[in-house]
Amino acid sequence: MSINQSVEGSVTVLRVDSESLVKDEALLLKKTAISVIDSGTANLKLDLSRTKFIDSSGIGKLLFLNKKINQLNGTFEISAINKQLWDFLDSLALTKVMKVAPPK
């Protein structure tokens, strides 16, 4: 797994290049995002276009990042998500506590 980083204006985009966001992948995402946040970025967008599965570890990391960025008065968004994953996050009510762009 790799995480590609780019910048769109004041937003840092992290693209998760993995079909799953579990255990080790989730930990790598957290470490990468913390590094970005510690470098002064409080606006983060996750591109999960390749991700098809998230386990409880991945959900925990998403909630952690959302909380951390909210504490910094930044923005956190999950974008480019497939319908099944969006439905899963919606069934957990995560679309109510964090910004998750609906699939196109």
Secondary structure, 3 states (H helix, E strand, C coil): CEEEEEEECCEEEEEEECCEECHHHHHHHHHHHHHHHHCCCCEEEEECCCCCEECHHHHHHHHHHHHHHHHCCCEEEEECCCHHHHHHHHHCCHHHHCEECCCC
